[in-house]
Amino acid sequence: MMHAIDLIRKKRDGGELTADEIQFIVRGAASQAIPEAQLAAWLMAAFLRGLSSAELDALTTAMRFSGVTFDHAGLGCVTVDKHSTGGVGDKTSFLVAPIAAAAGLAVPMISGRALGHTGGTLDKLESIPGYRTQLSLDEARRVMDECGATIIGQTKDLVPADRVLYDLRDRTGTVESPWLICASIMSKKLAAGLQGLVLDVKTGSGAFLRDYEQARFLAGLMVETGERAGTRTAALMTSMDQPLGRFAGNWIEIAESIELLAGKRHPLSEDLLELSLILAGWMIHLGGKAKDAEAGKAIASEKIADGSALGHFRKMVAAQGGDLDALYKGFGFHRPKFRRELLAERSGIVQRVDTTAVGWAVQRLGAGRERAGEAVAAHAGLEVHFKIGSRINAGKTLCTLFAEEESRFEEPEKLLREAIVIGDEAVQPPPLVREIVTAENACSG
Amino acid sequence: MMHAIDLIRKKRDGGELTADEIQFIVRGAASQAIPEAQLAAWLMAAFLRGLSSAELDALTTAMRFSGVTFDHAGLGCVTVDKHSTGGVGDKTSFLVAPIAAAAGLAVPMISGRALGHTGGTLDKLESIPGYRTQLSLDEARRVMDECGATIIGQTKDLVPADRVLYDLRDRTGTVESPWLICASIMSKKLAAGLQGLVLDVKTGSGAFLRDYEQARFLAGLMVETGERAGTRTAALMTSMDQPLGRFAGNWIEIAESIELLAGKRHPLSEDLLELSLILAGWMIHLGGKAKDAEAGKAIASEKIADGSALGHFRKMVAAQGGDLDALYKGFGFHRPKFRRELLAERSGIVQRVDTTAVGWAVQRLGAGRERAGEAVAAHAGLEVHFKIGSRINAGKTLCTLFAEEESRFEEPEKLLREAIVIGDEAVQPPPLVREIVTAENACSG
């Protein structure tokens, strides 16, 4: 007979729990058989003691199978996915999912909502009139079968243990543990039975994990956990030192993505396009459709050039109820009630950006939410007219702000003015990808 | 505005909490304003990170003043007390409280019940027909005023934060922290506004803290915490390698104590008498009635020799409703329904005793309880006919077992047979007091 108290003591004293013991905790969490106080004590002990590889695998596996899984073994398709640790202006999902689908892969992407200073893939998609993110797993499977990709929200019956544990971690100061973050992310990704997974692990001023070493450690854990579970996994250590692309918000991010899928380029969207092609290249490679990521990237470029990626995106939007007319209009459909220009107060070169503050500015404009369950404004957000290293003249527009109420501008303007640092030094833009972590170099232990 | 989550994170990351922050947690625990899950996470972080001296003082103080205090500032008396970390056959309270009272001190002793393998002072006292342990603080104050000593149970309004936190620690694997143990013990003792306090910190096979270094660390923390709070405090590191005295149970422990108070000695009670005199000597010294503990011990011996200690004990028992007739009868009042002799299977010398197992045997005989709230048998228990180093002949009685039901004997017999190790080597009995910890040598930091 297992008792939670013994497992708390074992972890507290630095012992290694067996897979059965970890499963007891995860099941007890999901079924509420173990009281929150005991789970909280166990989580804090795990936070401070860390987990061994075997414990991490056991935790990830127990969480993965705590509910139904979204497995496609019978569909005769190769499934791949991409996961990002979250950023500002990060809209790569809208490019990589249809690109991979166009390359003959299946993408069962389960996404999240705006959280804190970062935007939410679901909120962005819901700015397309009619787009439904809350599909049943059967509906989602049909969309994927038909369109090659589906982007949906978490369902109640998928990895329920993560919902319980994440909620508790949020209240008990046990969120920022690399092992617990890894188990939370990987259990949800592995529940989709993927053949290949590319992780976009962001660092820099707008990332949740700003410290490079910590982010690298997490990336190693995730790659090892994925590989040990039989999913080919790679992680890209990418820069979140400034917003990705030109826009941050909801509809304007969709519009920027459609432009790129349609082959229309813009100097300030080049980083977004490049990162999307690299990520898609890895998906195509890990899914077995290219001998390496470089070859995958070339295929990704082709899928944009021949229009097939855009076709897959439109097809998916239509299948999930989205209005294709709005999609055709792109920026023409952008209709915020109010606009405000933020002008440069001095001439010079953009030195650095506090991207977390930029994210909060976007949230305060109405594109994000203060608390779970709140509605977001589809057309609120920000256009950024510079990159780190850009030369700016005094009086020229740094950012254009969009909101549904005029009173929304004051705080974001202040945040942005402090967040964007203009100086005299010449600055090299930060590298888009700092390191690629694969099974060969993951080595977190 | 303080938030529990920030204080969890601060402790988790090794920061030092301010006194206000610690008070916020303690008040939140007592008022249930902070949810158990958050308290549990904080307790585990404190368990694994430890507390600084300032944090320990703040925790002890906040707990001490979380309810009413049992302070005697207006009574014109000098209050002293003794606390034991718990053992088997430990009945020193029944000797030291009346001895200190006879020496002109006031002893407001708040005691506990049987817990696990250790006996409970209150359970033992309640084996005296009529003795009431649940007095109000006003009643207890009157008894102490009249008799010099009172031994009562914890009341609901005294240190309520400890009750909440201890209960939670018990469920979340955060009991065995020296800092949390120190705050729990010292907050309750300091709530009685003591001038002097002697701590009996037990180590060895029957102690909660078996490891000497851990127990010594706890003793140092408690002495420093007491001294910093203005209470003269000393700790004796004592042996719990075998039961203390001849008897372990309820009434038989009272009877053994009365014999000693009456000046009747027995070779197997000598360790109990000696430890009681040493402890009482420290109480008398710390209470300012003797220049050192040695002089205090001499006074303690006098108070037994002149019968005044026994007189104070009888007076206290009568004042708390106890039947003096039973007390006069002593062992003559001992009336267990069943007795069983445990015979030595071989001749030899007692090498060592698993005193925790002996304690469990006493508990299973009916003298202790399986769970809180259960009744205990007043006349169940154990007489021990040896000490470590005693020569025993095969077939002679090792222990006499007492119980109210014959079915109670089987398990204790088995436990005792395994617990008492007889061999051929000559063995030195363990020293009664291994070290004395005072302000001069406490140095826990």
Interface residues (C-beta under 8 A of the other chain):
Chain A: I5 I8 R9 R12 P35 E36 A37 Q38 L39 A40 A41 L43 M44 A45 F47 L48 R49 L168 R171 T172 G173 T174
Chain B: I5 I8 R9 R12 P35 E36 A37 Q38 L39 A40 A41 L43 M44 A45 F47 L48 R49 L168 R171 T172 G173 T174
